[in-house]
Amino acid sequence: MLIDFSTTTNASNKANNGIQALSEFTKSVGFVGAGRMATALARGCVESGLVSAEQVLASDPSLEARQAFAEQVAGVEVFDTSEPILSRADIIVLAIKPQVMSSVLENLGSQIAEHQLVVSIAAGVTLSTITEALPAKARIIRVMPNTPCLVGEGVSCFSRAKEATDEDAEDVRRVLESVGHAYEVTEEQLDAVTGLSGSGPAFIYQVIESMAKGGAQMGLPAELALKLAAQTARGAAQMVLATGRSPIELREQVTSPGGTTVAGLDALAKLRGAEAFCEAVVVATRRSQELGRG
Ligand SMILES: NC(=O)c1ccc[n+]([C@@H]2O[C@H](COP(=O)([O-])OP(=O)(O)OC[C@H]3O[C@@H](n4cnc5c(N)ncnc54)[C@H](OP(=O)(O)O)[C@@H]3O)[C@@H](O)[C@H]2O)c1
């Protein structure tokens, strides 16, 4: 059976419209931790038609989290302990905070069956940490998603441990593509991914905030200035993605000598704005490397 992405609305599904020959996704996906990221992924998987609600399970000790998850992803089964997930899910997604990972892994290590794939989205928890806690043959994939997954516009990168197969990677890619885009990278690259697309939304929020502030300072109502700044960021990003042209080329196209844009870019250059954003990614990457070393 072909999966029909054409009736769905989120960004990833639009991105997937060209895919003709995806096989049916029959596996169950169980989330240990039913917080914001798990909810976004589960909703994406169900709304895109990748899985039915019956194929999704989640557990969380927090009643509030369970209720929010069940409200947003209608028809799924939600539990207060992880046992049903560990015993029933084909793909076990560890969507918990890094601080609780060791106790969850301890539990998982004694229960995991050979057919199960373990996927961790916990920031900074390395494949070797997970591998050491699980049986030698366990198949594990580590994912670095970003917050725009919550609105179906995410970009995630993933990396597999040596036992994980091509089919496992493809399954994870399909789950992640239900909330955006997904790329496989080496685990070493995940720190740079964390510094760029993981922390990056905050950097772009800073751009939006500062541009909106400038607009308000020059007479626009604050609310309108914020909308103009946010939509401008989105539109510019879409220009890069849709045209395939480099940011330099696109910038040159809108910069005429003596005009307004060049005056603004000169002000940015004087304040070393471009270098500052590059440095933000470098420093965030180094911090991720430090955190990974414990
Ligand atoms: N949000 C992002 O943009 C983002 C981006 C990249 C990576 N991540 C990673 O994704 C993971 C989840 O993030 P999130 O934002 O979804 O966090 P979250 O909203 O706090 O969700 C985590 C949930 O797990 C629950 N939990 C705690 N112990 C548990 C256990 N033993 N078994 C099952 N559930 C348990 C928590 O309950 P309590 O609140 O009661 O503890 C909470 O409801 C984190 O590791 C984070 O590093 C998130």
The ligand as an SDF file (V2000), in Angstrom:
LIG
                    3D

 48 52  0  0  0  0  0  0  0  0999 V2000
   12.1330   20.4780   23.0060 N   0  0  0  0  0  0  0  0  0  0  0  0
   13.0990   20.5750   22.1090 C   0  0  0  0  0  0  0  0  0  0  0  0
   13.1530   21.4590   21.2820 O   0  0  0  0  0  0  0  0  0  0  0  0
   14.1900   19.5450   22.0480 C   0  0  0  0  0  0  0  0  0  0  0  0
   15.1550   19.6770   21.0590 C   0  0  0  0  0  0  0  0  0  0  0  0
   16.1520   18.7100   20.9880 C   0  0  0  0  0  0  0  0  0  0  0  0
   16.1670   17.6630   21.8820 C   0  0  0  0  0  0  0  0  0  0  0  0
   15.2130   17.5970   22.8390 N   0  0  0  0  0  0  0  0  0  0  0  0
   15.2970   16.4970   23.7840 C   0  0  0  0  0  0  0  0  0  0  0  0
   14.0760   15.8030   23.8110 O   0  0  0  0  0  0  0  0  0  0  0  0
   13.8740   15.2630   25.1130 C   0  0  0  0  0  0  0  0  0  0  0  0
   12.4670   15.5790   25.5410 C   0  0  0  0  0  0  0  0  0  0  0  0
   12.3200   17.0070   25.5540 O   0  0  0  0  0  0  0  0  0  0  0  0
   10.8970   17.6800   25.8000 P   0  0  0  0  0  0  0  0  0  0  0  0
   11.0780   19.1170   25.5100 O   0  0  0  0  0  0  0  0  0  0  0  0
    9.8510   16.8920   25.1160 O   0  0  0  0  0  0  0  0  0  0  0  0
   10.8140   17.4630   27.3880 O   0  0  0  0  0  0  0  0  0  0  0  0
    9.5190   17.4390   28.3330 P   0  0  0  0  0  0  0  0  0  0  0  0
    8.4120   18.2020   27.7140 O   0  0  0  0  0  0  0  0  0  0  0  0
    9.9950   17.7980   29.7030 O   0  0  0  0  0  0  0  0  0  0  0  0
    9.1070   15.8860   28.3090 O   0  0  0  0  0  0  0  0  0  0  0  0
    9.7590   14.8840   29.0370 C   0  0  0  0  0  0  0  0  0  0  0  0
    8.6710   14.1040   29.7750 C   0  0  0  0  0  0  0  0  0  0  0  0
    9.2460   12.9100   30.2880 O   0  0  0  0  0  0  0  0  0  0  0  0
    8.6540   12.6620   31.5560 C   0  0  0  0  0  0  0  0  0  0  0  0
    9.4070   11.6830   32.3190 N   0  0  0  0  0  0  0  0  0  0  0  0
   10.2800   11.8600   33.3350 C   0  0  0  0  0  0  0  0  0  0  0  0
   10.7410   10.6640   33.7720 N   0  0  0  0  0  0  0  0  0  0  0  0
   10.1720    9.7090   33.0160 C   0  0  0  0  0  0  0  0  0  0  0  0
   10.2440    8.2900   32.9720 C   0  0  0  0  0  0  0  0  0  0  0  0
   11.0430    7.6030   33.7870 N   0  0  0  0  0  0  0  0  0  0  0  0
    9.4930    7.6200   32.0640 N   0  0  0  0  0  0  0  0  0  0  0  0
    8.6900    8.2940   31.2110 C   0  0  0  0  0  0  0  0  0  0  0  0
    8.5810    9.6440   31.2120 N   0  0  0  0  0  0  0  0  0  0  0  0
    9.3200   10.3540   32.0920 C   0  0  0  0  0  0  0  0  0  0  0  0
    8.6080   14.0340   32.1680 C   0  0  0  0  0  0  0  0  0  0  0  0
    7.7330   14.0680   33.2760 O   0  0  0  0  0  0  0  0  0  0  0  0
    8.0860   15.1070   34.4820 P   0  0  0  0  0  0  0  0  0  0  0  0
    7.9270   16.4760   33.9010 O   0  0  0  0  0  0  0  0  0  0  0  0
    7.0920   14.7670   35.5320 O   0  0  0  0  0  0  0  0  0  0  0  0
    9.5170   14.8230   34.8710 O   0  0  0  0  0  0  0  0  0  0  0  0
    8.0940   14.8650   30.9800 C   0  0  0  0  0  0  0  0  0  0  0  0
    6.6780   14.8510   30.9170 O   0  0  0  0  0  0  0  0  0  0  0  0
   14.9330   15.8660   26.0290 C   0  0  0  0  0  0  0  0  0  0  0  0
   15.9200   14.9050   26.3190 O   0  0  0  0  0  0  0  0  0  0  0  0
   15.5260   16.9700   25.2100 C   0  0  0  0  0  0  0  0  0  0  0  0
   16.9280   17.0900   25.4550 O   0  0  0  0  0  0  0  0  0  0  0  0
   14.2180   18.4990   22.9420 C   0  0  0  0  0  0  0  0  0  0  0  0
  1  2  1  0
  2  3  2  0
  2  4  1  0
  4  5  1  0
  4 48  2  0
  5  6  2  0
  6  7  1  0
  7  8  2  0
  8  9  1  0
  8 48  1  0
  9 10  1  0
  9 46  1  0
 10 11  1  0
 11 12  1  0
 11 44  1  0
 12 13  1  0
 13 14  1  0
 14 15  2  0
 14 16  1  0
 14 17  1  0
 17 18  1  0
 18 19  2  0
 18 20  1  0
 18 21  1  0
 21 22  1  0
 22 23  1  0
 23 24  1  0
 23 42  1  0
 24 25  1  0
 25 26  1  0
 25 36  1  0
 26 27  1  0
 26 35  1  0
 27 28  2  0
 28 29  1  0
 29 30  1  0
 29 35  2  0
 30 31  1  0
 30 32  2  0
 32 33  1  0
 33 34  2  0
 34 35  1  0
 36 37  1  0
 36 42  1  0
 37 38  1  0
 38 39  2  0
 38 40  1  0
 38 41  1  0
 42 43  1  0
 44 45  1  0
 44 46  1  0
 46 47  1  0
M  CHG  2   8   1  16  -1
M  END
$$$$
